[in-house]
Amino acid sequence: MDVGTLQLRELYVKHIKPLPLVERLRLVELIARETVLAEECVTAPQYDIMQLHGLGAEIWAGIDAQEYVDALRNEWDHRP
């Protein structure tokens, strides 16, 4: 057995094996759930932020950015 396996075995014998069966089953469930979630994160499709480039550009067509920001700031100044 390698060092990692021995450490896991020691952890199990000292801390997990003494637990009541119900608690050990809860631990197994927790590990299984987190393993599935971790696997989903690894296998989830990865997207490139640049795929969003230009998305929604038509919404802002013809709007001056500085005028828009100025209008928002004016609204903030007049809120109660």
PABA-318179 format. One record per residue: x, y, z of N, C-alpha, C, O in turn; residue number from 0. Coordinates in steps of 0.2 Angstrom, whole numbers, m for minus. Layout:
BEGIN
nX X | nY Y | nZ Z | caX X | caY Y | caZ Z | cX X | cY Y | cZ Z | oX X | oY Y | oZ Z | zalum NUM
...
***
This chain:
BEGIN
nX 4 | nY m6 | nZ 0 | caX 0 | caY 0 | caZ 0 | cX 4 | cY 6 | cZ 0 | oX 10 | oY 6 | oZ 3 | zalum 0
nX 2 | nY 11 | nZ m4 | caX 6 | caY 18 | caZ m4 | cX 4 | cY 22 | cZ 2 | oX m1 | oY 20 | oZ 6 | zalum 1
nX 8 | nY 27 | nZ 3 | caX 7 | caY 32 | caZ 9 | cX m1 | cY 34 | cZ 9 | oX m4 | oY 35 | oZ 15 | zalum 2
nX m3 | nY 37 | nZ 4 | caX m10 | caY 39 | caZ 4 | cX m15 | cY 34 | cZ 6 | oX m20 | oY 36 | oZ 9 | zalum 3
nX m14 | nY 28 | nZ 3 | caX m19 | caY 23 | caZ 5 | cX m19 | cY 21 | cZ 13 | oX m24 | oY 20 | oZ 16 | zalum 4
nX m13 | nY 21 | nZ 15 | caX m12 | caY 20 | caZ 22 | cX m15 | cY 26 | cZ 27 | oX m18 | oY 24 | oZ 32 | zalum 5
nX m14 | nY 32 | nZ 24 | caX m17 | caY 37 | caZ 28 | cX m25 | cY 37 | cZ 28 | oX m28 | oY 38 | oZ 33 | zalum 6
nX m27 | nY 35 | nZ 22 | caX m35 | caY 34 | caZ 22 | cX m37 | cY 29 | cZ 26 | oX m42 | oY 29 | oZ 30 | zalum 7
nX m33 | nY 23 | nZ 26 | caX m35 | caY 18 | caZ 31 | cX m35 | cY 20 | cZ 38 | oX m40 | oY 18 | oZ 42 | zalum 8
nX m30 | nY 23 | nZ 40 | caX m29 | caY 26 | caZ 47 | cX m35 | cY 30 | cZ 48 | oX m38 | oY 30 | oZ 54 | zalum 9
nX m37 | nY 35 | nZ 44 | caX m42 | caY 39 | caZ 45 | cX m49 | cY 35 | cZ 46 | oX m53 | oY 37 | oZ 50 | zalum 10
nX m50 | nY 30 | nZ 42 | caX m56 | caY 26 | caZ 42 | cX m56 | cY 23 | cZ 49 | oX m61 | oY 23 | oZ 52 | zalum 11
nX m51 | nY 19 | nZ 51 | caX m51 | caY 15 | caZ 57 | cX m52 | cY 20 | cZ 63 | oX m55 | oY 18 | oZ 68 | zalum 12
nX m48 | nY 26 | nZ 63 | caX m49 | caY 30 | caZ 69 | cX m55 | cY 34 | cZ 70 | oX m58 | oY 35 | oZ 75 | zalum 13
nX m58 | nY 36 | nZ 64 | caX m63 | caY 41 | caZ 64 | cX m70 | cY 39 | cZ 61 | oX m75 | oY 41 | oZ 64 | zalum 14
nX m69 | nY 35 | nZ 57 | caX m76 | caY 33 | caZ 53 | cX m79 | cY 26 | cZ 55 | oX m85 | oY 26 | oZ 57 | zalum 15
nX m74 | nY 21 | nZ 56 | caX m77 | caY 15 | caZ 58 | cX m80 | cY 15 | cZ 65 | oX m85 | oY 11 | oZ 66 | zalum 16
nX m78 | nY 19 | nZ 70 | caX m82 | caY 19 | caZ 76 | cX m89 | cY 23 | cZ 76 | oX m93 | oY 22 | oZ 80 | zalum 17
nX m90 | nY 26 | nZ 70 | caX m97 | caY 29 | caZ 70 | cX m102 | cY 24 | cZ 70 | oX m101 | oY 19 | oZ 67 | zalum 18
nX m108 | nY 26 | nZ 72 | caX m114 | caY 22 | caZ 71 | cX m116 | cY 21 | cZ 64 | oX m114 | oY 25 | oZ 59 | zalum 19
nX m119 | nY 15 | nZ 62 | caX m120 | caY 14 | caZ 55 | cX m124 | cY 19 | cZ 51 | oX m122 | oY 21 | oZ 46 | zalum 20
nX m129 | nY 22 | nZ 55 | caX m132 | caY 28 | caZ 52 | cX m128 | cY 34 | cZ 50 | oX m129 | oY 36 | oZ 44 | zalum 21
nX m123 | nY 35 | nZ 54 | caX m119 | caY 41 | caZ 52 | cX m114 | cY 39 | cZ 47 | oX m112 | oY 43 | oZ 43 | zalum 22
nX m112 | nY 33 | nZ 47 | caX m107 | caY 30 | caZ 41 | cX m111 | cY 31 | cZ 34 | oX m108 | oY 32 | oZ 29 | zalum 23
nX m117 | nY 29 | nZ 35 | caX m121 | caY 29 | caZ 28 | cX m122 | cY 36 | cZ 26 | oX m122 | oY 38 | oZ 20 | zalum 24
nX m123 | nY 41 | nZ 31 | caX m124 | caY 48 | caZ 29 | cX m117 | cY 50 | cZ 26 | oX m117 | oY 54 | oZ 21 | zalum 25
nX m112 | nY 48 | nZ 29 | caX m105 | caY 50 | caZ 26 | cX m104 | cY 47 | cZ 19 | oX m102 | oY 51 | oZ 14 | zalum 26
nX m106 | nY 41 | nZ 18 | caX m106 | caY 38 | caZ 11 | cX m110 | cY 42 | cZ 6 | oX m108 | oY 44 | oZ 1 | zalum 27
nX m116 | nY 44 | nZ 8 | caX m121 | caY 48 | caZ 4 | cX m118 | cY 55 | cZ 3 | oX m118 | oY 57 | oZ m3 | zalum 28
nX m115 | nY 58 | nZ 8 | caX m112 | caY 65 | caZ 7 | cX m106 | cY 64 | cZ 2 | oX m105 | oY 68 | oZ m3 | zalum 29
nX m102 | nY 59 | nZ 2 | caX m96 | caY 58 | caZ m2 | cX m99 | cY 57 | cZ m9 | oX m96 | oY 59 | oZ m14 | zalum 30
nX m104 | nY 53 | nZ m10 | caX m106 | caY 51 | caZ m16 | cX m109 | cY 57 | cZ m20 | oX m108 | oY 58 | oZ m26 | zalum 31
nX m113 | nY 61 | nZ m16 | caX m116 | caY 67 | caZ m19 | cX m111 | cY 72 | cZ m21 | oX m111 | oY 75 | oZ m27 | zalum 32
nX m106 | nY 73 | nZ m17 | caX m100 | caY 78 | caZ m19 | cX m96 | cY 75 | cZ m25 | oX m94 | oY 79 | oZ m29 | zalum 33
nX m95 | nY 69 | nZ m25 | caX m92 | caY 66 | caZ m31 | cX m95 | cY 67 | cZ m37 | oX m92 | oY 69 | oZ m42 | zalum 34
nX m102 | nY 66 | nZ m37 | caX m106 | caY 67 | caZ m43 | cX m106 | cY 74 | cZ m45 | oX m105 | oY 76 | oZ m51 | zalum 35
nX m106 | nY 79 | nZ m40 | caX m106 | caY 86 | caZ m42 | cX m99 | cY 88 | cZ m45 | oX m99 | oY 92 | oZ m49 | zalum 36
nX m94 | nY 85 | nZ m42 | caX m87 | caY 87 | caZ m44 | cX m87 | cY 84 | cZ m52 | oX m84 | oY 87 | oZ m56 | zalum 37
nX m89 | nY 78 | nZ m53 | caX m89 | caY 75 | caZ m60 | cX m93 | cY 79 | cZ m64 | oX m91 | oY 80 | oZ m70 | zalum 38
nX m99 | nY 82 | nZ m62 | caX m103 | caY 86 | caZ m67 | cX m99 | cY 93 | cZ m68 | oX m99 | oY 95 | oZ m74 | zalum 39
nX m95 | nY 95 | nZ m64 | caX m92 | caY 102 | caZ m65 | cX m86 | cY 100 | cZ m70 | oX m85 | oY 104 | oZ m74 | zalum 40
nX m83 | nY 94 | nZ m69 | caX m77 | caY 93 | caZ m74 | cX m80 | cY 91 | cZ m81 | oX m77 | oY 93 | oZ m86 | zalum 41
nX m86 | nY 88 | nZ m81 | caX m88 | caY 86 | caZ m88 | cX m93 | cY 91 | cZ m91 | oX m95 | oY 91 | oZ m97 | zalum 42
nX m94 | nY 97 | nZ m87 | caX m99 | caY 102 | caZ m90 | cX m95 | cY 105 | cZ m96 | oX m89 | oY 106 | oZ m95 | zalum 43
nX m99 | nY 107 | nZ m101 | caX m95 | caY 110 | caZ m106 | cX m92 | cY 117 | cZ m104 | oX m95 | oY 121 | oZ m100 | zalum 44
nX m86 | nY 118 | nZ m107 | caX m83 | caY 124 | caZ m105 | cX m84 | cY 129 | cZ m111 | oX m84 | oY 128 | oZ m117 | zalum 45
nX m85 | nY 136 | nZ m109 | caX m87 | caY 141 | caZ m114 | cX m81 | cY 146 | cZ m114 | oX m78 | oY 147 | oZ m108 | zalum 46
nX m80 | nY 149 | nZ m119 | caX m75 | caY 154 | caZ m120 | cX m79 | cY 161 | cZ m119 | oX m84 | oY 162 | oZ m122 | zalum 47
nX m77 | nY 165 | nZ m115 | caX m80 | caY 172 | caZ m113 | cX m81 | cY 176 | cZ m120 | oX m86 | oY 180 | oZ m121 | zalum 48
nX m77 | nY 175 | nZ m125 | caX m77 | caY 178 | caZ m131 | cX m83 | cY 176 | cZ m135 | oX m85 | oY 180 | oZ m140 | zalum 49
nX m86 | nY 171 | nZ m133 | caX m92 | caY 169 | caZ m137 | cX m98 | cY 174 | cZ m136 | oX m103 | oY 174 | oZ m140 | zalum 50
nX m97 | nY 178 | nZ m131 | caX m102 | caY 183 | caZ m129 | cX m101 | cY 189 | cZ m133 | oX m105 | oY 194 | oZ m132 | zalum 51
nX m95 | nY 190 | nZ m136 | caX m94 | caY 196 | caZ m139 | cX m99 | cY 198 | cZ m144 | oX m101 | oY 194 | oZ m149 | zalum 52
nX m102 | nY 204 | nZ m143 | caX m107 | caY 207 | caZ m148 | cX m114 | cY 205 | cZ m146 | oX m118 | oY 207 | oZ m150 | zalum 53
nX m115 | nY 200 | nZ m142 | caX m121 | caY 198 | caZ m140 | cX m125 | cY 204 | cZ m137 | oX m123 | oY 207 | oZ m132 | zalum 54
nX m131 | nY 205 | nZ m140 | caX m136 | caY 210 | caZ m138 | cX m134 | cY 217 | cZ m140 | oX m136 | oY 222 | oZ m138 | zalum 55
nX m129 | nY 218 | nZ m145 | caX m127 | caY 224 | caZ m148 | cX m133 | cY 228 | cZ m150 | oX m132 | oY 234 | oZ m150 | zalum 56
nX m138 | nY 225 | nZ m153 | caX m143 | caY 228 | caZ m156 | cX m147 | cY 232 | cZ m151 | oX m150 | oY 237 | oZ m153 | zalum 57
nX m147 | nY 230 | nZ m145 | caX m150 | caY 234 | caZ m139 | cX m147 | cY 241 | cZ m138 | oX m151 | oY 245 | oZ m137 | zalum 58
nX m141 | nY 241 | nZ m139 | caX m137 | caY 247 | caZ m138 | cX m136 | cY 252 | cZ m144 | oX m133 | oY 257 | oZ m143 | zalum 59
nX m138 | nY 249 | nZ m150 | caX m137 | caY 253 | caZ m156 | cX m140 | cY 260 | cZ m155 | oX m146 | oY 261 | oZ m154 | zalum 60
nX m136 | nY 265 | nZ m157 | caX m138 | caY 272 | caZ m157 | cX m138 | cY 275 | cZ m150 | oX m140 | oY 281 | oZ m150 | zalum 61
nX m136 | nY 272 | nZ m145 | caX m136 | caY 275 | caZ m138 | cX m129 | cY 277 | cZ m137 | oX m124 | oY 273 | oZ m137 | zalum 62
nX m128 | nY 283 | nZ m135 | caX m121 | caY 285 | caZ m133 | cX m120 | cY 283 | cZ m126 | oX m124 | oY 284 | oZ m121 | zalum 63
nX m114 | nY 280 | nZ m124 | caX m113 | caY 277 | caZ m118 | cX m112 | cY 282 | cZ m112 | oX m115 | oY 281 | oZ m107 | zalum 64
nX m109 | nY 288 | nZ m114 | caX m108 | caY 293 | caZ m109 | cX m115 | cY 296 | cZ m107 | oX m116 | oY 297 | oZ m101 | zalum 65
nX m119 | nY 297 | nZ m112 | caX m126 | caY 300 | caZ m111 | cX m130 | cY 295 | cZ m106 | oX m133 | oY 298 | oZ m102 | zalum 66
nX m129 | nY 289 | nZ m108 | caX m133 | caY 284 | caZ m104 | cX m131 | cY 284 | cZ m97 | oX m135 | oY 284 | oZ m92 | zalum 67
nX m124 | nY 284 | nZ m95 | caX m122 | caY 284 | caZ m89 | cX m123 | cY 290 | cZ m85 | oX m125 | oY 290 | oZ m79 | zalum 68
nX m123 | nY 296 | nZ m89 | caX m125 | caY 302 | caZ m85 | cX m132 | cY 302 | cZ m83 | oX m134 | oY 305 | oZ m78 | zalum 69
nX m137 | nY 300 | nZ m88 | caX m144 | caY 299 | caZ m86 | cX m145 | cY 295 | cZ m80 | oX m149 | oY 297 | oZ m76 | zalum 70
nX m141 | nY 289 | nZ m79 | caX m142 | caY 285 | caZ m73 | cX m140 | cY 289 | cZ m67 | oX m143 | oY 288 | oZ m62 | zalum 71
nX m134 | nY 292 | nZ m68 | caX m132 | caY 296 | caZ m62 | cX m137 | cY 302 | cZ m60 | oX m138 | oY 303 | oZ m54 | zalum 72
nX m140 | nY 305 | nZ m64 | caX m145 | caY 310 | caZ m63 | cX m151 | cY 307 | cZ m59 | oX m154 | oY 310 | oZ m55 | zalum 73
nX m153 | nY 301 | nZ m61 | caX m158 | caY 297 | caZ m58 | cX m156 | cY 296 | cZ m51 | oX m160 | oY 297 | oZ m46 | zalum 74
nX m150 | nY 294 | nZ m50 | caX m148 | caY 292 | caZ m43 | cX m148 | cY 298 | cZ m38 | oX m150 | oY 298 | oZ m32 | zalum 75
nX m146 | nY 304 | nZ m41 | caX m146 | caY 310 | caZ m37 | cX m153 | cY 312 | cZ m35 | oX m154 | oY 316 | oZ m30 | zalum 76
nX m159 | nY 310 | nZ m39 | caX m165 | caY 313 | caZ m37 | cX m170 | cY 307 | cZ m34 | oX m176 | oY 308 | oZ m33 | zalum 77
nX m167 | nY 302 | nZ m32 | caX m170 | caY 297 | caZ m28 | cX m171 | cY 299 | cZ m21 | oX m167 | oY 302 | oZ m18 | zalum 78
nX m177 | nY 297 | nZ m18 | caX m178 | caY 299 | caZ m11 | cX m173 | cY 295 | cZ m6 | oX m174 | oY 296 | oZ 0 | zalum 79
***
